[in-house]
Amino acid sequence: MHLSPRKKLLFAMPILISVLAVFLLFHFQRDEHLFASLCQNLFTTEMQGDTLTMHYHLRHPEDFQIYSYEPTLPVYQAGSELSAPVTLENTLAKLKRIDPEHLSEQNRFLYQLLRQSLTLQLSLSQYSYYSDPLSPSGGMQTELPLLLTEYRFDTIRDVEDYLALLEQYDSYLSGLLLYEQEKAAAGKFMAESSAQKVIGQCHTLLNEQQLQDGTHFLQITFRERTEELYQNQVLSHEQKNRYDEENDRLLQTKVRPAYEALADGLEILKGQSRQLSGLSSYPQGADYYALYFRSQTGSPRTPAEWKEVLADEIGQSYQELSELFAAHPEIRSSLSSGSLSFPLTDAEAILNQLEFRMQEDFPALPVPVECKVKTVSDCLSPYVAPAYYLTPAIDATTENVIYLNPRSDPDPIELYTVLAHEGFPGHLYQSVYSTEYLSSQKVLPLRHLLGCGGYAEGWALYVEFLSYDYGAQLLREQGRELDSYCCEALKLNRRLQLALLSLLDISVHNDGADERQISTILKNFGLTNGQNVYAYLVEEPANYCKYFIGYLEILSLKQEAESLWGEQYSDRQFHQFLLECGSGDFETIHQKLIESGIGQSVS
């Protein structure tokens, strides 16, 4: 049969469409496959290169395609700081070969988070030796032993991995000292006062007399965990004793000498110390600070842009506090005398009360959780925060721990707000909800590692401020109207202080403010601890900003959601959106807010 050219064309159209569909499908599937493979490789490399991190993130590594590993601490190697950009560039190049428009919605969101993270890391890597892993306030010299006390023992392999990590303790601290030596050679070693603090920590953390007596916290916590395995018939009595003895031996022969060697090395480097000053005193230090500020806060706005916002926050909080004192003069005496009492003093009772109060405005957790409130060891208490929460494993979110530092000795209302920050509806609630939701959406495992401090701490501060309102409501229900105003005053004062400290952080690291200038500003607010505040700001850049600016970014998202959603807006709906997004930078989350409809999946 003869076909006309037109009939031939019509006949060929379905074939062409089919071929085009197959071609497009191939490219879409190829990009999905490439992206999944890249993310899995990044995740596996991270886990296999740091057993401590893997152990905290994964209860069952085999469920995440990690079938074998050697117990490993990530020991710093000579020159690694200088080679970091090459690795990041290679990873970014692989990522850019993938078209995000060919990815599923949840992978497209992950793609944007990953690209933002890698791009920022690459920019930061151009500034060698600006960071300091041995910060006096939160360095690895104090964080590592704390993490070891919470290293979970479920199997014999866990015990043997733990001991293998102790075996590498000297190599790990030697690597940190090597980094500090390279940092000193580049003219960027820490201030002498900061180095002296770290040296003091090295001498006290592994107390020789405690080790000899068997009363050190790394001995006590180890024996407690092996005893539990013995009671559960995982270990025999002979095995338990052998492991306990091996732990004692490694603490004496590996860990304690490693701290002494680190202290000796830092003592030598003290002669190359810099003056105690902010990052702006480094070459291009303000440029580095702007990048570091973004990495910590997750905010796309620059430190300079935030200065005006923070100044307004200070003025507004101060005015509201003054008006509250003027309307209720008796608040001052009640707060200054310490006569304000709070009806709840027990940590467990407070957490239960907070869970009850939050029900209306927050979605319920998808799983039941347990939370143990523990006390920080006396040996560690001088070096750690007043309270902190340990994030559970991705595949075991029901077990949670909050630590309280006895040195802080919070009053009942402070304990109430601290437990809101760390527990409900704070870190514990946010971590469990987001992890469980993302897991239910079968996100790629790398998603769980792409967090942002500004999101996590901003959320915790956001709900901490909310808990002052909960506390005031509880007091009003008991007929204590004046005390409820005290709660409001404490909230405004906390807000004022954090806004001020965040502004001072920018002044120190972006503008070059010195100790005298910081002390003068603090005196204007009735604060006299200028020297200590200045030292902390220098040693922990952008830390206060991580909290307060993260909080302000969440408020900004909230206002945007109210505007976009109109009458359909509710606090509960907004909280659900933010929780289902999971931790990430605010620029990417803001874009997700614009694109997402109410109640849609946002993973």
N, C-alpha and C positions, 0 to 999 in steps of 0.2 A: 504493500500500500504506500502510495506517495503522500508525503506530508508537506504542506506548504511551510515556508520559513516561519510564519506566525504560529502555525500549529506546532512546529518543532520547538519554538521558544516556550510556548505554554507547557509543552510536555516536559521540557528540561527544568522548568521552575521548581517543581517539587523536589527534584534531585538536588538542585543548587541549594535550596533551603535546608534540606537534610544534611548536606555536606557542611554548610555554614554552621548549623546547630551542633553537629559533631565537633567541628573545629573550635567553636566557642566553649562547648562543654569540656573539651580536652584542656583548653587553657585555664578555665576556671578550676578544674580538678587539679591541674598541675600546680597552680599557685597555692591551693589549699594544702596539697601534699608537701610542697617545698616549705611552706610556713610552719606546718606541724612538725616537720623534720628539724627545721632550724630551732624551733622552740624546745623540742625534746632534747636536742644536743646541748643547748645552753643549760637546760635544767639538769641534765645528767652530769655534765661537766662540773657544775656548781656543787652538786650533791657528793659526787665521788671525790672531789678535791677538798672537802671539809666535812669530816665525819661528825663533828660536833653539831654543825648546822643541819646535816641530814638527819641526825638522830632527833633533833628537836622538831623538825618539819614532818618527818615520816615515821609512822609506827610500823608500816609494812612496805619497805622500799620496793619489793618485787611487784607490788601493785602499780608502781610508777615506772616500770621497765628498767629497774636497777637491780640486776640479779647477782652482781658481785662487786666487791669493793675491798680496799685495804684500809684499815684504820689510819686516818691521816689528819694532821693539823696543817693549815695552810701556812707553811714557813716562808717568810720573805727571803728572796734570793737577791744577790748583788745586782743592782741595775734594773730590777724589775719595774721600779717607778718610771724609768725612762722608756721602757719598751711597751708600757701599757697602751699608748695611743695606737700602735700598729694593730694590736688585737681588736681594739674597738673599731678601727677603720674597716678591718676585714669583715667584721660582723655586720656593720652598717651597710657595707657594699652588698652583702648577701641579701639583706633585708630589702634594699632598694630595687633588687631585681624582681621583687614580688609586687604585683599590682594589688593594693588593698581593696579595690573595687571588685576583685574576683574572689574575695573572702566572704565567709558568712558574717552576719552582724556581730556576733560575739568575738570572732577572730579579728574583725576589722577594728573593733575597740581595743583589743589586745595589741594589735599592730601599732596603733597610734600611741598607746602607753609605752610600748617597747622602743619605738622610734624616738619619742621624747626623752626617755631615760638614757638611751645609748648616745644620743646627740649631746645631751648635757654632760654625761660622763666623759665623752671625748673632749669637749671644751674644757672641762676641769682638768683633764689629764695633761693639758698643755702647760699647766702651772705645777711644776715638779716640787715636791717636798713642802707644800703649803699646809697639808693636813698633819695631824699628830695623833697616832694610835695610842700614845701614852699620856693622854690628858690626865691631870690629877683628879678631875671630877668624874670621869667616866671612861678611863682608858682600859685597855685589855688586861693590864696588870691586876686590876680588881674585878673586871667583868668575867674573866675566864674562870677563876675559882668559884665564883658565884654560880656560873652555868654548870660547873662540874657537880655542885651540890644537888642540882636538880636533874642530873643525867639519869634517866629512867632505866631500871634493871627489870627486864621481863624474862630474859633468857641468859644462859651461860655466855652466849656470844656477846651480849651487852656488857657483861662484867669484863670479859677479856678485851673488848674494844676499848673500854674505859681505861684499863690498865695500860694498853698500848698507847693511848693518848698521853697518859702520864709519862710514859717512856720518852715521848717526844717533847716534853715540856721545855727541856733545856734548849733544844733546837729552835723551838718556837720563840722563846724569849731572846735567844741569840739573834734571830732574824729581826726582831723588833729593835734590838740594840744596833744591828747593822744599818737599819733604816735611819736611826737617829744619828749614827756616825756620818752617813751620806748627807743627811739633812744639815748636820753641822758643817760639813765640808762645803756645802752650798750657801753657808752663811745664814741658815734659817733655824738653828737650834732654839729650843724653848728658853724662856727667861730663867735665870738662876733660881728665883723663888719657886717657880713651877717645878723645876728639876728636883729641888730639895724636897718638895712634897712627895714626888714619886719615889725618891730614894727612901724617904721615911716609910712609905707604904710597903716597899719591898722588904724592909727590915722587920716590919711588924706583922705582915700578912702570914708569914710562915714562922710563927714563934717556936723557937727551938725547945723551950721548956714544955710547951703544950704537946709538941710532937713526941717528946720523950715520955710524957705522962699518958699519951694516948687520948688527950682531951681536945685536940684540934678539930675544928668543924669539918675538915675534909676527912678526918678519921671517923668521927661520930656518924656523919651522914652516910659514909660508905658502909659502916657496920650495920646501920639500920636497914639499908637496902639489901645487903646480903642475908641478914636475919630474916627478912620477909621472904626471900627466895628459899631459904632453908625451911621456914614454916610452911611454904607452899610446895615443899618437896621437889623443888627444882635443883637445889644443891644439897649434897650430903653435909654432915657436920664437918667431916674432914676437908671437903672442898671449901666450905665457908671459911674455916680457919686458915687454909692455905691462901685464899684470896685476900683475907684481911691482913695477913702478914706481908703479902706482896705489896699491898697498898701502902702499908707503913714503910716498907723498905724504899719504895719509889719516892714517897714524900721526903724521906730523909736524904736519899742519894741523888735524886734527879730534880725534884721541884724546889726544895729549899736552896740547894746550891745554884740553881738557875736564877732565883731571885737575888741572891747575893752577888752573882756575876753581873746581873743587870744593874744593880745598885752601884757596884764598883765602876762599871763602864760609864754610867751617867755621871758619876763623881768626876771622872776624868774630863768628860765633855762640858762640865760646868764652866770651864775656862773659856769656852767658845759661845757662851750664852749671849742672847740678845737682850736688849732692854725690854722690860715688860710693856708691850705696846700692841695696838691692834693691827689687823691685817693691812691697813692702809699704809703702814710703815714699810711693808715689803715692796719690791719692785712690781709695779702693776697690781699692787695688793687690793686696791678698791675694785678693780676689774674682776679679780678672782673672787672677792667677797660677793659681788653681785651674782656670780654664777653659783657659788656655794649657798648663798641666801635662797636662790631659787630651788636648788636641790633639796634644801631642808624644809622650806615652807610649802613648796609646790605651787607658789604663786607666780603668774607671768609678769606681775608688776615689779618694778625695780625698787631697791631700797630708797632711792631718792623720791620716787612716787609715793611710797608709804609714809614718809616723814610727815607730810601734811595731814594725812589721814590719822596717824597716831597722835599728832598734836591736838587734833580735834577731839579724839577719843579721850585724851587726858582732860581737856577743858570741859567736855560734857560730863564725864564721870565726877570731876571735882565739883562742878556746879550742882549736880543732882545730890551728891553727898552733903554739900553745904545746905541745900534746901531741906533735906531730910533732917539734919541736925537742928535747923532753925525751927522746923515744925514740931519736933519732938526733942527738946533739949536734954531730957533725961536719958536719952540713948547714950550720950557721951560717958556719963558716970557709970552706967551699967556695963559698957564695954571696957572702960579703963579699970574698973574694980574687979573685973573677971567674974562678976556675979551672974552672968548669963548661963543658965543651965539648959540642958537639952534632954528630953525624955528618953532618948536611946543612947546607950553607952556600949553595948555588946556588938561586936562586928557582925556576927551572924544575924542578929535581930535587925541591924541597920540594913544589911543586904536584902533581907526579906521585905522590909518596909519600902525600900527603893523599888524592888520588883513590883510591889503593889501600886505604888504611886505612878509608875511609868506606863501602866497598862493602857491608858486611854490614848496616849500620843505615840506609842511605839508598837510595831508588830511583834507578835509573840515569837520567841525562839522556836525553831523547827525541831529542836531536840532538847531533852532534859539535861541539865548540867549540874556538876558538882563543883564546889569551890572551897578550897582549903585556904584559910588565912593563917600565914606563918609569920614568925618573928625573925628578923635578920639577926645573924650571929653577932655577938659583941665585937668580934674581931673585924667584921666587915662594916659594922654600923657607921664608923666615921667616914666611910668612903662612898657610900651609896645613897640614893635618893630616899626621902622620907617614906615613900611607898612606891611599889612597882608591881606590874602584872606580867607573868610569863605566858606568852602566847602558846597555845597548845598545838599539837601536831595537826596537820591538815586532815588526816584520816582518823583522828581521835580527839574531837573537840569537847567531849563531855567532861574531861578532867582538867581543872583549872586551879591556878595557885596565885594568890595575892600576898606579897610580902609587905609587912609594916616594920619600919625602922624605929626601935624603941627610943633612940636619941631624940627623935622629933617630938615625942610625947604629946600628940595632938589633944586638944580639948574635944568634948563630945560633938559639937557642931562642926569642928574641923574634920573629925574622924568621919562624920556623916558625908561631907562633901568629898573627902579623899576617896572613900569607898564608892561614891557615885562615879568619880573620875576613873578609878581602876576597875570597878565591877559593873554595877547596873545603874544607868544604861551606858556606862563608859567602855573601857577597853575590852573587858570580858565579853559583854553583850555584843559589841560591834564586831569583834574578832570572830566569835562563834557564829553569829548570824551571817556575816559576809562569806565566811569560809563554807558554811553549810549550803548557802544559796548557790555560790559559784560551783561547788562540787555537784550539786543537783543539776546544774546546767551543763555538766561534763566539759568544763573549760579545760584548756591545756594546762598542765601542772605549773608551767612557768608563770601563769597569771598570779598564782599565790605568792610569788617572790617579788612581784613588782609593786612594792608598797611605797608610801610617801609619808615621812614624819609629820608633815603639815596636816595631812588628812587625819592620821591616827590621833595625834595630840590635839589638833583642832577640834575633832569630834569629842574627845574626852573633856576638853575645857568647855565646850559648848554645853554638854550635859552637866558638867560640874556647876556652871552658873544656874542651870535649870534646877539643880538640887537645892540651891539656896531658896528658890521659890517653893520647892516641896517642903523644906524645913519650916519656912514661914507659914505655910498652909497648915502643917501639923500643929504648930504652936497656936495658931488662931483657933483651930478646932478644940484646943484645950483652954480657950479663953485667955490666952497670954498675948494680947495684942501688942504690947510694948516690945516683948521679946521678938515678935515677928518683924517689927521694924529694925531690930538689931540685926536680924538675918539679912535684911535688905541693905543695911549699912555695910556689913561685912562683904557682901557681894560687890557693892560699888567700890569699896576699898581695894578688893582683890583685882577688880577690873582696872582701876586706876594704877595700881602698882605694876601690873603686867604690861599695860600700855606704856608706862614710863620706862620700864626696863627694856622693852623692845626698841623704843626710840633711842635710848642710851646705847644699845647694841649697835645700831646703825651709826650713831655719832662716833663711837670708838673705831669701828672697822671701815666705815665708808668715809668719814670726815676727819678722822685722826684726833678725836678728843682724848685728852690725857687724864691721869688720875685726879689732878687738881680740879679740872673742869667738871668731871663727873661728881666729885665730892661736893662741889659748890651747888650743883643742880639738886643733888639729893638733900642737902641741908635746907634748901628752899621748901622741901616737902617734909621737913622734920626728921629726916633720916641721917644718921651719923656714921654709918658703916661703909663709907665711900671706898676705903681701901680694899675691903673684902669684895664688894660688889664689882669694883673695877677689875680686880684679879680674875674673878669668875667670868666676866664678860670677855676678857682677853683669852682665857683658856677654853671657853666654850662658845665660839662665835655662832650667832644665829639661833642659839638654843631657846631663848625666851621668844624669839620671833616665830619659831616653829610652832609654839603653842598659840600665841595670841593672834598672829597673822593667819594661821590655819583656821582659827575660830572666826576671824573676820571674813575670810573667804567663804566659809560655810554660811554665814549670815548673808553674804552677797548672793550666793546661790539660792538661798531661801527666798530672798526678795524677788529674784528673777523668776523662781517657780510660782510665786504668788501672782506675778504679773502675767506669766504665760498661761497659767491654769485657770485664773479667774475664780468663778464661783465653785469650781471643782477642787480648788486647793484645800488641803488640810495639812496640819503639821505631821500627822501620821503618814500621809501619802508622801510627803517630802522626805521624811526619815527613811521610808521604805526605798524610795528612789536612790538615796545616797548610800544606804547599806547594800543594795543590790549592785550598784556600780562597783563597790569594793574600793580599796585604797588605791589612790593614783593622784596625778597632778591635777590641779584645779582647771587648767586650760582645757584639758581633754574631757574632764567631767562636765565642764560648762557646755562644751560642744555637744556632749551626749544629752544634756538637759534640753537643749534647743531641738535636737532631732527626735527625742523620745516623747511619745504620748503618755498620758497618765495611766499607770497600771501595766504598761508594757514591760516585758523583760528587758533589762538593760545590761546584762552581763557582757 
